[in-house]
């Protein structure tokens, strides 16, 4: 999700960097584009962590459901 945004930012940053000929352009890269890139990288990492946690929760829920079903079938016997 954020990887696409990061790719787009990198593409446009490189295009901008190729055309930079003065200190103002360099400061736009250093003070605007690079910090935005770092923030997007943080979002990518956070998103990956959330996905992993969601997977872990789904696995625990599945285990809990199977235990509940096993206990329920034993009580019916």
N, C-alpha and C positions, 0 to 999 in steps of 0.2 A: 504494500500500500504506500508507505512512505518511501520505499526504494525507488518508485517511479518518479516521485517528486524530487528526490535527491539526484537522480539521473538527469532530469530536466534542468535542475539548477546547475549541475556540473557542466552540462552542455552550454548553457547560456553564459556561465561565468567564464569558461574558456574562450568563447567567442568575444566576450567583452574584454578579457585580458589581452587577447590578440590585438585589439584595437586601441589599447591604453597607451598613451604617449606622454602623459603628464602625471604630476603628483596627485592631482585631484582624482583622476581615474584610479590610481593605485590606492588612494585612501577609500574610495567606494568599495573596492575589493576587500581591503583589510578591515574596514569599519562596518560594512553592511553585508556583503555577500558571504564572507568567511564566517561571521557570527550566525548568520541564517543557516549555513551549512552545518555548523556544530549543533544548533538547535534541532534541525531535522534528524541528524544522527542520533541525538538523544531520544527523539520520538520513535525512531526505528527500533532502538534498543528496548524502549518501554513497550512498544507494540509486540515485539518478540517475547518479552517477559510475560505480558498479559496472555498471549496465545498459549504459552507453555503452562501457565497457571490454569487456564481454562481446560486444557487437555488433562492436567492432573486432577482437577475437580471432576471432570467427566468420568475419569477412571475410578475415582473413589466412589462416586455415585453408582456406577455400574457394579462395583464390588458390593456396595451396601444393598443394592437391589437384589443381587444374586443371593446374598446371605438371607435377606428377608424372605425371598421366594423359597429357599431351601428350608428355612425354619417353618414357614407356612405349610409346606407340603408334609413335613414331619408331624406337625400337629394334626393334620387331617387323617393320618394313619391310625 
